[in-house]
Amino acid sequence: MVAAPPIERIGEQARRALERSGGIAEPLAAMADSPYMSAGGEIVWIGARLPAMHPRAVVLAGRAARDVALRFERIPSVGWSPPPPKAGRARRLAKALQRLRPKLFAQQAPRGLGALLAGGEPEFPLAAAAPRVRALARAYASGEAGVVLEASVALLGLGAGLTPSGDDLVGAALFARRLTKQHDAAWLALAGRLCSEVAVRSHPVSAALFADLARGESFAPLHELVATLAEGDDAGALDAALRLVALGHSSGWDMLAGFYLGTDPAGLASGDGRAR
């Protein structure tokens, strides 16, 4: 065990986890060199240059050792939490997303499942996922939580990396639908069922981040995207979207595609992701 550098910023979920563990974070089994560690029964995300805030994030003043347990001498009394959503009406969000699409593509070429937003096809090996994504979009367009379950499960665990593309997309779709269905018992039950499914179909890190999305808590740029879309701030929405799609190799694009799908599924359902 070694002393960790001082904490510069911390997410509230990570703060509570470190308090429960007495300030100790341990490497995950078979993932000793990962920035994700275990503390107080939770997965936390630790590093000096994390690309975005998250409820599980622990941003350090310097680089921390890998492969060993870390001991934090001082834990801040308050952590970062995403602000309450200011979603507005679903139709307004959908229209704002349509305006955003061409501006975003003018600056960034989509990766991963984000290619579907531009009316294209994902590269191998995700190409096989395209029909499943469109099936999920049709399920969301139906408005029936029960119809969404089977189509969502077909995407869980699909893709490479700690957070497979299918997990990121399905989780972000749930995040988007929660904005308008947060008190709907059927959708809450669906989110709980999918959290159980992803826990056995995917990686523990991905399952934890998926559960956060389903609960309505995730990376800061996603929350900022919601706020700026609701306010009609197109420039702010573009800035937030650019920071979101910068996350991971394609994780940010996969989440953005899921957010589009959960908010305005019609374009993806038809196979034409282009602005209408």
N, C-alpha and C positions, 0 to 999 in steps of 0.2 A: 504494500500500500504506500502511495506517495501523496504528498500534499499537492493539491490542485492550485493553479493560478487563481487570483481573486475573480469573483463574479462581477461582470460589468452590467449585464441585464439578464433577467430570468423570467420565464413564463410561469404563471401561477400554478399550473399543474406540476411543473418540475419543482417549483419552490416547496409545495406541500409534500412531494415525494421525498425530497432531500431532508425535510424536517422529520419525516417519519423514520428515515434510515439513519438519523444521527449524523447527516452530512456525508455519508458514504455512498459512492456509486461504483458498481462492479461491472466488469466486462460481461457481455452476453455470451452464452455458450456458443461455440463455433463461430463467433463474430468478434474475436478479441481486438481486431484492428479497426472496428467500426466506430463511428462517432456516437452510435447509439449504445446506451448502457442501461443498467437496471438500478433502481433506487426505490426503496419503500414499496416494492410490488408493482412499480410502474416503469415503463421504458422512457428514458429521457435522452435528449439530443444535445450533445456537449461539444463545444468547439470555440476557437477564437475568431473564426471568420464564417459564421453561419450566414447563409444568404438571405434569411428572413426571420422575423420573430414568429414564434409558435408557442402555444401553451406549454409544450414540453421542452422548449429551448433553454439552454444554459450557455450564455455567451461569456467567454472568458477574456481576461485581460492579456493572456499569453497562451502559447501552445501547451497543451496538456500531454502527458505521457500516455501511450497506448499500451494495451495488453496487461494493464495492472489496475487494481482498485484505486480510486481517487478519494481523497479526504478533503472536504471543504470546511475550512475553519470558520467562515462567516457566511451565513445565508441571509439575503435581504428579507426584510419583513413584508414586502409587498412585491408581487410579481405581475407581469403583463398578462392581461386578458383581452380578448377581442371585444370591441364595443358592441352594444346591442344593435342588431341589424335595423337599418332604416330602408326596408325593402320597397315600400310603396306597392302599387298594384303590379301584378304579373305582366299585364299588357304593356305597361310603361317600361318595365325592365326589358321585355322582349324587343320593343322598338329601339331602345337604347343599345341593345346588343347588336341589332342589325346595322345600326350606324357605325358601331365600333369595328365590325368585321373587316371591311375594306381598308380602313386606316391601319389596322394591326397587320394585315397581310402585306401592306406596302412597306412595312419596316422589318418584318420577320417572316421567314419561310416556316410554315408549320412543321412540327415533328410529331412522331408517334401517331396517336389517334386524332390529333389536331388536324391532320390532313383532310379528314372528313368535313371539317368546317369550311374548307375551300373547295368542296366538291371533288376532291381527289381521293386517292386510295393510300392507305398506310403502306409503308415499305415492309418487305419480309422481315420478320415472321408475323407481323401484326396484320398483314393483308387478310388473313383468314378470319380476323375478328370483325371486319366491316359488316358482314350480314348480321352478326349478333348485336352490334351497336345499333343498326337500323331497326332490328326487332325490338330492342329496348326502347328506342325512340317511339316506335308505334305503341308500345305498352304505356309509356308515359302520356302519349297523346290521348289514350283512352281515358285517362284520369282515374283508373281503378288500381288501387294499391295491390290487390291480389294478382292482377295481370302482370304487374311489374316484377313480382318475385322470381318467377321461373326465368324470365329474360335476364334478370340481374345475375342470378346464380351462374348462368352460362358464361359470364365474363369474369367471374372471380378467379384470381390466380393466373390469369392469362397475361403473359408477357414476362420479361426478364427483370432482374434487379430486386432491390429490397422492397420496392413498391411497384408491383406489376401494373402495367397500363390499365388493365381491366379493373383492378381495384381502385385506382385513382379516378377513373371515369365514373364508375358506379357510385363511389363515395361522394364525389362532387355533385352528381345528379341528385342524390339524397339531400345533400347540403342545400341545393337550390330549391328543391321542393319543400324543404322544411321552412323556408321563408314565408310560404303562404299556407302551409299545412301543419304548423308546429303544434297545434292543439287537436289535430285530427287523430283519433285513436287508431284507425286503420293504418295510417302512415307511420305512426309511432311504433306500432307492432311490427310493421314491415322492416323498419330500421333495426329493431331489436333482433329480428330473425336473420337479417343479412349480416349483422355483426357476429352472430353465432356461426353462420356459414363461412364467413371469411376467416374466422379463427382456425378452422380445420382445412381450408382449401388454399391458404396462402401463408406467407411468412409472418412471424409474430410482430415485426416492426410494421409491416404493412397493415396487419390487423388492428394495431393500436392507432395508427393514423387514420384508418378507415372509420373506426369508432368515433374518433374526434370529428371527422366530417359529418357523420350521421347525427352527431349531437349538436352540430352547428358551430364547431370551433375548429379553426385550422390556421393556415399561414396568413400572416398579416396582409399580403397583397390581395388575397381572395376577399377578405373582409373589406378592404379599401375599394375593391372593384364593385362590390355590392353597394357601398355607400355612395360612390360617385355616380353609378348608374341611376340610383334612386333620386339623386339630386339633379340629374340631367347635366352633369359636368362631363362632357365628352372628352375634354383634354385630360382631366383627372382619371377617367376610366381607361384611356389609352395608356397612361403612365402606369397605372396599377396592373393592367393586363400585361404590359411588357415585363414588369418585374415578376409577375406570376409565371409567365412562360419561360423565364430564365431558370426556374428551379429544376435541378436534375437534368438528365439527358432529355427526357420527354415528359417527366412527371407534371410539370406546369401546364404543358399543352394538353395532356390527358385530362387534367382537372378542368381546364377551361372548356374542353369539349363536353365533359360531363355537366358542367354548369350550364352551358348552352342547351344541352339535351333536357335537363330538368326544368329549365325556364321556358324554352320555346322549341319543343321537339319536332315541329312539323317539317323543317328543312332536312334534318337528318333522317327522319322517318321515310322520306321519299327517295333518299339516296342523293339528293341535291343539296349540299351544305352551303351553297352560295347564298349571299344576301338576296332576299326576295323583294 
